[in-house]
Amino acid sequence: MKKMVVLVSGASSGIGKSVAEYLHKNGFTVYGASRHIEPSDTLPLTVKMDVTSDESVESAVAFILQKEGRIDAVVNAAGFGIAGAVEDTSVSEAKMQCETNFFGTLRIVKAVLPHMREQRSGYIINFSSIGGLVGLPFQAFYSASKFAIEGFSEALRFEVKPFNIKVSVIEPGDFKTNFTQNRKKTVLAQEDEAYKERFLRCLSVMEHDEQNGADPIVIAKTVYRILNTKNPRFRYTVGPFAERLFIMLKKFLPASLSELMFEKYYKL
Ligand SMILES: NC(=O)c1ccc[n+]([C@@H]2O[C@H](COP(=O)([O-])OP(=O)(O)OC[C@H]3O[C@@H](n4cnc5c(N)ncnc54)[C@H](OP(=O)(O)O)[C@@H]3O)[C@@H](O)[C@H]2O)c1
């Protein structure tokens, strides 16, 4: 049987890197993509790709198709977070967030779909977040970008099912990666006295949880399992037990109670 060819975006760091290296180690032909990436022993095939540029995404996908003649799966892990109160976030900062997390995913999906449709098979794995299920305070636009990925992926799953293309989302809780260091704060976030104190308190709980989060290898193994499953589920919520439990409870608890728990936890 031919090895599956997989494109992993965001493969220079954190979750994408762990996924790409794990799949490579387990016999897949993996192309790791990001803006700053070089081949290594653990990930020998790489391609430069900026997901905010149509041209960059299209040429990276064309390069893989020219080399391998096929792409069997894409794992869309490129992304970053932006923090600041809604009032302290400019429209251009909000757009920048969605340009990478949501439109970046869309660009890759659009570039591979004609090919997957023609070959009548494919896996598309998009990265949402627990922040795609719960609106995270002071990360409203990060959450918005992930809620967008949820809705988009759910709709896409129905559309491409007749072509044997399987769409899933992964919703990670907190994982220890470079996400925390790479998070951008909005220009006004730390100056606005109206929000400053609660913003900093809430963000420091989030940063603490991320830096004490799970090992991304857990996600790499989840992706491996999806790619070895004929009919994968739509949703895979992965991460620390308490976070998964909160998501489950949120479905059953009265909204006022889950809100209260959230406010207490994030010291709002
Ligand atoms: N860590 C967590 O706790 C957590 C929780 C929930 C969801 N997630 C999601 O998981 C995904 C991966 O995050 P991570 O934790 O692995 O963060 P990370 O360690 O900061 O890695 C982010 C990756 O995205 C790439 N990237 C960023 N902007 C890009 C662009 N314009 N074009 C191409 N690549 C770009 C970066 O590569 P270059 O800089 O080389 O381009 C890097 O490889 C993200 O979608 C994030 O939202 C993470």
PDBQT file of the ligand as one rigid body, heavy atoms in Angstrom, charges set to zero:
ROOT
HETATM    1  N1  LIG A 301      -1.326  25.273  22.881  1.00  0.00    +0.000 N 
HETATM    2  C1  LIG A 301      -2.574  25.284  23.275  1.00  0.00    +0.000 C 
HETATM    3  O1  LIG A 301      -2.862  25.215  24.497  1.00  0.00    +0.000 OA
HETATM    4  C2  LIG A 301      -3.691  25.301  22.262  1.00  0.00    +0.000 A 
HETATM    5  C3  LIG A 301      -5.006  25.159  22.742  1.00  0.00    +0.000 A 
HETATM    6  C4  LIG A 301      -6.052  25.166  21.834  1.00  0.00    +0.000 A 
HETATM    7  C5  LIG A 301      -5.817  25.314  20.482  1.00  0.00    +0.000 A 
HETATM    8  N2  LIG A 301      -4.541  25.462  20.029  1.00  0.00    +0.000 N 
HETATM    9  C6  LIG A 301      -4.368  25.631  18.576  1.00  0.00    +0.000 C 
HETATM   10  O2  LIG A 301      -3.378  24.744  18.098  1.00  0.00    +0.000 OA
HETATM   11  C7  LIG A 301      -2.729  25.307  16.963  1.00  0.00    +0.000 C 
HETATM   12  C8  LIG A 301      -1.221  25.223  17.145  1.00  0.00    +0.000 C 
HETATM   13  O3  LIG A 301      -0.824  26.040  18.218  1.00  0.00    +0.000 OA
HETATM   14  P1  LIG A 301       0.465  25.738  19.118  1.00  0.00    +0.000 P 
HETATM   15  O4  LIG A 301       0.019  25.637  20.506  1.00  0.00    +0.000 OA
HETATM   16  O5  LIG A 301       1.250  24.639  18.517  1.00  0.00    +0.000 OA
HETATM   17  O6  LIG A 301       1.230  27.139  18.974  1.00  0.00    +0.000 OA
HETATM   18  P2  LIG A 301       2.747  27.483  18.553  1.00  0.00    +0.000 P 
HETATM   19  O7  LIG A 301       3.706  26.603  19.285  1.00  0.00    +0.000 OA
HETATM   20  O8  LIG A 301       2.874  28.952  18.726  1.00  0.00    +0.000 OA
HETATM   21  O9  LIG A 301       2.806  27.111  17.007  1.00  0.00    +0.000 OA
HETATM   22  C9  LIG A 301       2.083  27.861  16.049  1.00  0.00    +0.000 C 
HETATM   23  C10 LIG A 301       2.477  27.426  14.660  1.00  0.00    +0.000 C 
HETATM   24  O10 LIG A 301       1.693  28.174  13.714  1.00  0.00    +0.000 OA
HETATM   25  C11 LIG A 301       2.561  28.686  12.697  1.00  0.00    +0.000 C 
HETATM   26  N3  LIG A 301       2.028  29.924  12.123  1.00  0.00    +0.000 N 
HETATM   27  C12 LIG A 301       1.609  31.047  12.771  1.00  0.00    +0.000 A 
HETATM   28  N4  LIG A 301       1.249  31.983  11.880  1.00  0.00    +0.000 NA
HETATM   29  C13 LIG A 301       1.427  31.433  10.642  1.00  0.00    +0.000 A 
HETATM   30  C14 LIG A 301       1.234  31.910   9.313  1.00  0.00    +0.000 A 
HETATM   31  N5  LIG A 301       0.794  33.157   9.044  1.00  0.00    +0.000 N 
HETATM   32  N6  LIG A 301       1.530  31.077   8.291  1.00  0.00    +0.000 NA
HETATM   33  C15 LIG A 301       1.996  29.839   8.533  1.00  0.00    +0.000 A 
HETATM   34  N7  LIG A 301       2.203  29.323   9.750  1.00  0.00    +0.000 NA
HETATM   35  C16 LIG A 301       1.926  30.128  10.795  1.00  0.00    +0.000 A 
HETATM   36  C17 LIG A 301       3.911  28.906  13.411  1.00  0.00    +0.000 C 
HETATM   37  O11 LIG A 301       4.985  28.799  12.477  1.00  0.00    +0.000 OA
HETATM   38  P3  LIG A 301       5.873  29.997  11.862  1.00  0.00    +0.000 P 
HETATM   39  O12 LIG A 301       6.017  31.059  12.906  1.00  0.00    +0.000 OA
HETATM   40  O13 LIG A 301       7.143  29.292  11.481  1.00  0.00    +0.000 OA
HETATM   41  O14 LIG A 301       5.098  30.453  10.658  1.00  0.00    +0.000 OA
HETATM   42  C18 LIG A 301       3.940  27.681  14.336  1.00  0.00    +0.000 C 
HETATM   43  O15 LIG A 301       4.454  26.568  13.635  1.00  0.00    +0.000 OA
HETATM   44  C19 LIG A 301      -3.276  26.736  16.824  1.00  0.00    +0.000 C 
HETATM   45  O16 LIG A 301      -4.291  26.758  15.861  1.00  0.00    +0.000 OA
HETATM   46  C20 LIG A 301      -3.861  27.024  18.195  1.00  0.00    +0.000 C 
HETATM   47  O17 LIG A 301      -4.898  27.952  18.140  1.00  0.00    +0.000 OA
HETATM   48  C21 LIG A 301      -3.484  25.476  20.898  1.00  0.00    +0.000 A 
ENDROOT
TORSDOF 0
